[in-house]
Amino acid sequence: MQRPNPFAISDQFEPATQPDTSRDNTLSQWWFICQGSSLLILSNSAGNSSIPQAKSAEALGEALGIEPVRTQFLGYLAGHPCIGAELAKTAEIPKGLSLQNLRTLHGVLPDDLFAIAARAIQIIEWDRTHQYCGHCATPMTQLPTERAKRCPSCQHRQYPQLSPAVIMLIYRGDDVLLARAPRFRPGMYSVLAGFVEPGESLEETVAREVKEEVGIEIKNIQYFGSQPWPFPKSLMVGFTAEYASGIITPEPLEIEAAAWFQRHKLPPVPGKLSIARRLIDWFVEK
C-alpha cells in the first residue's frame, strides 16, 4: 500500500493564474510569502504556526508591515484566493512572524496548505529568475491565462521549469538494495535516484542509473508513483525493479556504500516527507 503524498494538492484547491471576477473575491486570502525555499509563517501565543491571511496586498501591509516584491496568483482553496509572494532578501521580519524552511513545515501546516506552499515556492522562484527574456534580454510579459511569460520583442515563451528525476527501489526476494551518498546524515541509507537525460525514457533512466551507481542489472521495472520535490524544482518519478544479475559495485564519486538489507532489519532511512520513504514502506508492508 502506497503512503500518502505530502505534496498532493487537496481536491478543494483549484489552480488558476488570475482571479475569477465572477467569484466572491472579498473573502480572506491565503498569502504564501516566500524567500528562497523558506516561507513566512505567523506564530501565535500558543506556539501554533499558520499561513498569513489578508483581504488584499494593502491589508497585508497594514496588518503585518509586509510589502511583497512581486506576486503570483495560485488559485483557490475552498473558495479563498491563494497568493504567492516574494519577500525581499533585505526585508525586516516583523514580530510574530518567522522565515521557516519548507521541509520543517511538514506536519506543522495542514496538508493542503503545505502542498500549496510547495507550489508557491517553485512558482515564485521561477517568477524571480525569469524577469527577462533568455533570448534577447527584453523584460518579459506575464500571460494572463497560462503559467507562462512571453517576450514582447521576439515572442519567446518561458514556462516554469522542472527537472525530472527517477527514484527506484531494487529488491531481491525479501532483501532491498539501499545505498548512502556522502551528503547523507551519518548512518542513513536510501534508495537510488538520478536525473533524466535528454532522449531517455524514464525506464531507460532507471536501468542506466542503477548500472552506473551500483553496477547491477535489473528487470521487471514497474511504475510506483510520483512526487513534486520543490528542493528546488524536481519531479520525482518512482519505480520498483527486481534484481537480475551482477555484483554490487558502488560508483565512488556518487555512492559511499551500498548493500542488501532484509526488509525487517533496515538501517536509518529518509523521513516520511519523501517518496523514498514511501517506496521503502511499500516494500516492508507488501
C-alpha positions in Angstrom: 0.0 0.0 0.0 1.4 3.4 -1.0 1.8 6.1 1.6 0.0 9.4 1.0 1.9 12.0 -1.0 2.6 15.0 1.3 2.8 17.3 -1.8 -0.6 16.2 -3.2 -2.9 19.1 -3.8 -6.3 18.9 -2.0 -9.4 18.4 -4.0 -10.6 21.7 -2.6 -7.8 23.5 -4.4 -8.5 25.0 -7.9 -5.3 26.2 -9.6 -5.6 29.4 -11.6 -3.4 32.1 -13.0 -5.6 35.1 -12.3 -8.7 35.9 -10.1 -12.1 34.9 -11.4 -14.2 38.0 -11.5 -17.4 36.0 -11.1 -16.4 34.8 -7.7 -16.7 36.5 -4.3 -13.2 37.9 -4.1 -13.9 39.7 -0.8 -13.0 36.6 1.1 -9.8 36.5 3.0 -6.7 35.4 1.0 -4.0 33.0 1.9 -0.6 34.6 1.5 2.3 32.3 0.8 5.2 34.7 1.2 8.5 33.1 0.0 12.2 33.8 0.3 14.1 31.1 -1.5 12.9 27.8 -0.1 11.6 29.4 3.1 8.1 30.6 3.9 7.0 33.4 6.2 5.0 31.9 9.0 2.7 33.5 11.6 3.0 32.2 15.1 0.5 32.9 17.9 1.0 32.9 21.7 0.1 29.2 21.9 3.0 28.4 19.6 0.8 27.4 16.6 2.1 28.2 13.1 -0.1 29.3 10.2 -0.1 31.0 6.8 -0.9 34.7 7.0 -4.3 35.8 5.7 -5.4 39.2 4.5 -8.1 40.5 2.1 -5.6 42.4 -0.1 -2.0 43.3 -0.5 -2.8 46.6 1.1 -4.4 44.9 4.1 -1.4 42.6 4.3 0.9 45.7 4.5 -1.2 47.4 7.1 -1.6 44.3 9.3 1.9 42.8 9.1 4.1 45.5 7.5 4.9 43.2 4.5 5.4 44.7 1.0 6.0 41.8 -1.5 8.4 42.4 -4.3 6.1 40.6 -6.8 3.2 38.2 -6.6 1.7 35.3 -8.5 -2.0 34.2 -8.2 -2.1 30.5 -7.4 -5.7 29.6 -7.3 -8.5 29.0 -4.8 -8.6 26.8 -1.7 -12.2 26.2 -0.6 -13.1 29.4 -2.4 -10.4 31.5 -0.7 -7.8 33.1 -3.1 -4.2 31.9 -2.7 -1.4 34.3 -3.5 2.3 33.6 -3.8 4.5 36.5 -3.0 8.3 37.2 -3.0 9.8 38.6 0.1 12.9 40.8 -0.4 16.1 39.4 1.0 16.7 42.7 2.8 13.2 42.8 4.3 12.9 43.0 8.1 10.8 40.2 9.6 8.0 41.7 11.8 7.4 40.5 15.3 5.2 37.4 15.4 6.5 36.2 12.0 9.4 33.9 11.1 11.0 32.5 8.0 10.9 28.7 8.1 12.3 26.2 5.6 9.6 24.3 3.8 11.0 21.0 4.9 10.5 21.9 8.6 6.8 22.7 8.0 5.8 19.2 7.0 3.4 18.0 9.7 3.2 21.6 11.1 1.0 23.1 8.5 -2.2 21.3 7.3 -1.5 19.1 4.3 -3.4 21.3 1.9 -1.6 24.4 2.9 1.8 22.6 2.9 1.2 21.4 -0.7 0.2 24.8 -1.9 3.2 26.3 -0.1 5.5 23.9 -2.1 3.9 25.0 -5.3 4.2 28.7 -4.3 7.9 28.4 -3.6 8.6 27.0 -7.1 6.4 29.5 -8.9 7.8 32.5 -7.1 11.4 31.3 -7.8 10.5 30.9 -11.5 9.0 34.4 -11.5 12.1 35.9 -9.8 14.6 34.3 -12.2 12.6 34.9 -15.4 12.1 38.6 -15.4 14.0 39.0 -18.7 13.9 37.1 -22.0 16.6 34.5 -22.1 17.0 35.1 -25.9 17.1 38.9 -26.2 17.0 40.2 -22.6 13.8 42.2 -23.1 11.6 42.4 -19.9 9.0 39.6 -20.1 5.3 39.9 -20.1 3.1 37.6 -17.8 0.4 35.8 -19.8 -2.9 36.0 -18.1 -4.4 32.7 -19.0 -1.5 30.3 -18.5 1.6 30.0 -16.3 3.9 31.4 -18.8 5.8 34.6 -19.8 6.2 35.9 -23.3 8.8 38.3 -24.7 7.1 41.3 -26.4 10.1 41.7 -28.7 11.0 38.2 -30.0 7.9 36.3 -28.8 10.0 33.8 -26.9 8.0 32.0 -24.2 9.2 30.8 -20.8 7.4 28.3 -18.6 8.2 27.1 -15.1 11.0 24.6 -15.4 11.0 21.2 -13.8 13.9 18.7 -13.6 12.5 15.2 -14.0 14.3 12.5 -11.9 13.7 8.8 -11.2 13.9 7.2 -7.8 13.8 3.4 -7.7 13.6 0.6 -5.1 15.5 -2.5 -6.2 14.6 -5.8 -4.5 15.8 -9.4 -4.4 13.3 -11.6 -2.6 12.9 -10.2 0.9 16.1 -8.0 0.5 16.1 -4.4 -0.6 19.1 -2.5 -2.1 19.9 0.6 -0.1 22.8 3.0 -0.6 24.2 6.1 1.0 25.7 9.2 -0.6 28.4 11.3 1.1 25.9 14.1 1.7 23.5 11.9 3.8 23.4 12.3 7.5 25.5 9.7 9.4 24.2 6.2 9.2 21.3 6.9 6.8 20.6 4.8 3.7 18.1 5.3 0.9 17.0 4.0 -2.5 18.8 5.0 -5.7 17.9 8.1 -7.7 19.1 10.1 -10.7 18.1 12.8 -13.2 16.7 12.0 -16.6 18.9 12.8 -19.6 17.7 14.2 -22.9 16.4 11.5 -25.2 15.8 8.9 -22.4 12.6 7.3 -21.4 12.0 7.0 -17.6 12.6 3.3 -17.7 15.9 3.7 -19.6 17.0 6.2 -16.9 16.2 3.7 -14.1 18.3 1.0 -15.7 21.2 3.3 -16.6 21.3 4.9 -13.1 21.3 1.6 -11.3 24.0 0.3 -13.6 26.1 3.4 -13.2 25.7 3.8 -9.4 26.0 0.1 -8.2 26.9 -1.9 -11.3 24.0 -4.4 -11.4 21.4 -5.3 -14.0 17.6 -5.1 -13.2 14.4 -6.4 -14.6 10.6 -6.0 -14.2 10.7 -2.2 -13.9 7.3 -1.0 -12.6 5.9 2.5 -12.1 5.1 3.3 -8.5 4.1 6.9 -8.2 5.4 10.5 -8.5 6.0 13.4 -6.2 6.9 17.0 -6.8 10.1 17.8 -5.0 10.5 21.6 -4.6 14.1 21.5 -3.4 14.4 23.3 -5.7 12.3 22.2 -8.7 12.3 18.5 -9.4 9.6 16.0 -10.2 10.5 12.6 -8.7 9.1 9.6 -10.6 9.2 6.4 -8.5 9.7 2.9 -9.8 10.3 -0.6 -8.4 12.5 -3.1 -10.1 13.8 -6.6 -9.4 17.5 -7.6 -9.3 18.6 -9.6 -12.4 22.4 -10.1 -12.2 25.7 -8.6 -11.1 27.7 -7.8 -8.0 27.1 -4.5 -6.1 30.0 -2.2 -7.1 29.4 1.4 -5.8 30.5 4.3 -8.1 32.9 6.1 -5.7 32.0 9.6 -6.7 28.3 9.0 -6.1 27.9 6.2 -3.7 29.7 5.8 -0.4 28.3 2.4 0.5 25.6 0.1 -0.9 24.3 -3.3 0.3 21.3 -5.6 0.5 19.2 -5.3 3.7 16.5 -7.6 5.0 13.2 -5.8 5.0 12.8 -6.1 8.8 16.4 -5.1 9.5 16.8 -1.8 7.9 19.3 1.0 8.7 18.0 4.6 9.3 16.1 5.7 6.2 14.6 9.0 5.0 11.7 10.7 6.7 8.0 10.4 5.6 8.2 13.6 3.6 9.9 11.8 0.7 8.8 9.3 -1.9 11.9 7.4 -1.0 10.3 6.5 2.3 7.0 5.7 0.6 8.9 3.2 -1.6 10.6 1.6 1.4 7.4 1.4 3.5 5.7 -0.2 0.5 8.3 -2.9 0.3 8.3 -3.6 4.0 4.5 -3.9 4.1 3.8 -5.6 0.8 
